[in-house]
Amino acid sequence: MYQVDIDHGQEKQLRPLAADGGEESIHAVGQEGMAQQTHLERRKGKLASKFTLVNISTNLLLAYQSLGVVYGDVSTSPLYVYRSIFVGKLQNHQNSEAIFGAFSLIFWTITLIPLLKYVFVVLSADDNGEGGTFALYSLLCRHAKFSLLPNQQAADEELSAYKYGFSGQSTACLPLKRFLEKHKKSRTVLLIVVLLGACMVIGDGVLTPAMSVISSISGIQAATEHLSHGGVLLLSCIILVGLFALQHSGTHRVGFLFAPIVTIWLISIFVIGLYNTIFWNPKIVSALSPYYIIKFFKETGKDGWISLGGVLLSIAGTEAMFADLGHFTASSMRIAFPFFVYPCLVVQYMGQAAFLSKNIASIPNSFYNSIPDIVYWPVFVIATLAAIVGSQAVITATFSIVKQCNALGCFPRVKIVHTSKHIKGQIYVPEINWILMILTLAVAVGFQDTTLIGNAYGLACMTVMFITTFLMALVIIFVWQRSVALATSFLLLFWLIEGVYLSSAFIKIPQGGWVSLVLSFVFLAIMFVWHYGTRKKYNFDLHNKVPLKWLLGLGPSLGIVRVPGIGLIYSELATGVPSIFSHFVTNLPAFHSVLVFVCVKSVPVPFVSPEERFLIGRICPRPYRMYRCIVRYGYKDIQRDDGNFEDLLIQSIAEFIQMEAVEPQLSSSESPSFDGRMAVISTRSVQSGSTLLVSEEDFGISNSIQSSKSLTLQSLRSAYDDENPQMRRRRVRFRLPENPGMDPAVRDELSDLIQAKEAGVAYIMGHSYVKARRSSSFLKKLVIDIGYSFLRKNCRGPAVALNIPHISLIEVGMIYYV
């Protein structure tokens, strides 16, 4: 590994990076040296203790902030859990013994799944601090060849984030790994399982707001008899519309309110639960024993098993702990849940059960009836706010899931708005927001009953947990390098627990559970069709690349006139020359003197640092002036153009030209191939110290006109500048430094690059039409010609997130027969 030392206008020097990170060792000689070393050790000890205190305070602050983002959903579950358990088959078992058993079930469910599984196991399986089903899938794709899109390169494995986790390879898992890598169907099934988990999270984004808001607003109906159920529904719909209408402003504007609201809510339900336990029935404490679960099933039988669909609502929202891990840390989650959220929920469920054991008739509205009259309305207001906060967290998580699916080629391109300049994860997707709003209102108006909505909600939540357990077992084997026996034990233990709940939830498919299945399969079909079409299109490009021998046979001029300017040809190919380029060479009489093939791709890591974003290489020998630039983003990176992409690209190519002259292994004369030699160019080092001298001046109309020799183009650019004043920015000019020692060939190439930049930059993009071959099956024609084509035509998001002026854009149509 080498680091490049860059001086302004000076040649670079290569020096090896120290294996120990450059830490200096101090060798002391004599008593004075010993004293200095002792002083240094004391100083290090003080710094270590200081950093420990800083870490503790940081984690405590993050734990507090996580209350408003992560736990809003699970903390509002006491509003409707007992009602969902006892309304239905258990109406004939509404007695104190059944209530004791229901509380025991709730307690052990919260203890085993959120506390034991998520807090102590799943939170350890993060991907560079990120969580969720896609983080687990990303980890698996990096440790085994599970990805279906063949655009990964060996250079991607050198990313610092790529090597996150355990190194080495356990021999015990090799047979299973070879089997999964060899059989494409098994990898396809794995992708479908991951997409199904993502779709269930999107389904949560539809069901959670309706469930939480209607449950909280029902408190008005419990307090005032004159308010009808229709009035509660109307008020709930108004709140839901307002909630979705405010999404465009971003969560950061009201985020400071979230943590205090949930904190006050949790403290309130803790105090109310403690009061009810002491006042109504202190014997409820004995129900912490699992003995009451056995008694519960002995008394209720099959009806008790069906009621588990209501019990699992007590852990609905638990998956947010892992999904939102990227905003916080595992340590902060391990502080917030066990020491604050968990005790508050347990005491609240205990107090509610104590109240119901003496007031059986209050089961339909158990939470609000258990509130003492003196604090009823303040708790109602806090409950409504907490329900909105819980809904907000799930909606935000849905936006993040859609973005991750889009980055990995599994969701159509949508418009993504970044609502915060400081927090990366805060985004807003307009299309998804309004679709969620319409579906949420349809669910609220269509069902009008939290029990039916809860059946669909519970099925979606438990399916996500079931899939997470399966992916975690694979992570234990392939990423953590543990034994297959340990992974199997983990899988069987939690699948046994979650399978019982999931089977109960499936029984309730006719009573509302079908909604989550329909929503999930609709989104799953969209995702799979898009991924299938994208993969077929990429494979077509891969198998129809332009042969380099053909380009070499044409010579440096490519058989056409090379005019001044830079042509940026965008392609999804990470290697080779796309077939669309042959259309230019064979049909156009002239082309730009400098050609850059640009590929913007996502890699299976959450973030790519600016130092590792650009990969620069050369296509064909030096006289051809053809380069390749691969811009790499993680699945949670912000893909946007700050207006300096052209300048960074020119500087990066210039750095590569200099590095090629310094490092022999990058020289084209050393290798028989003229494609595939890439170098990582740090954008920060390019900005701090460049091979070229940089000067800035106002990008006025006169400057833009001077860069073109065509009078027609001058008038067009002038008109474009007048119509788009917001696109006008400062113009960057490059010039060569006075360096007599520079290689003449390098100087000539850099000079050509600067002249081409001054002449202008054109963006060349393919406008492709994908169609199935005539010999294809009916199903494939249906998927490609109708499904995939419809999604491509209705995409709002651009293929490449760059601010490309229309005056500089060239689109070339091409039909892909896949």
Secondary structure, 3 states (H helix, E strand, C coil): CEEEECCCCCCCEEEECCCCCCCCCCCCCHHHHHHHHHHHHHHHHHHHHHHHHHHHHHHHHHHHHHHHHCCHHHHCHHHCHHHHHHCCHHHHHCCHHHHHHHHHHHHHHHHHHHHHHHHHCHHHCCECCECCHHHHHHHHHHHCCCCCCCCCCHHHHHCCCCCCCCCCCCHHHHHHHHHHHHCHHHHHHHHHHHHHHHHHHHHHHHHHHHHHHHHHHHHHHHHCCCCCHHHHHHHHHHHHHHHHHCHHHCHHHCHHHHHHHHHHHHHHHHHHHHHHHHHHCHHHHHHHCCHHHHHHHHHHCHHHHHCHHHHHHHHCCCCHHHHCHHHCCHHHHHHHHHHHHHHHHHHHHHHHHHHHHHCHHHHHHHHHHCCCHHHHHHHHHHHHHHHHHHHHHHHHHHHHHHHHHHHCCCCCCCCCEECCCCCCCCEECHHHHHHHHHHHHHHHHHHCCHHHHHHHHHHHHHHHHHHHHHHHHHHHHHCCCCCHHHHHHHHHHHHHHHHHHHHHHHHCHHHHHHHHHHHHHHHHHHHHHHHHHHHHHHHHHHHCCECHHHHHHHCCCCCCEEEEEEEEEECCCCCCECCHHHHHHHHCCEEEEEEEEEEEEEECCCCCCHHHCEEEEECCCHHHCEEEEEEEEECCCCCCCCCCHHHHHHHHHHHHHHHHHHCHHHCHHHCCCCCCCEEEECHHHHHHCCCCEEEEECCCHHHHHHCCCCHHHHHHHHHHHHHCHHHCCCEEEEECCCCCCCCHHHHHHHHHHHHHHHHCEEEEEEEEEEECCCCCCHHHHHHHHHHHHHHHHCCCCCCCCCCCCHHHEEEEEEEEEC
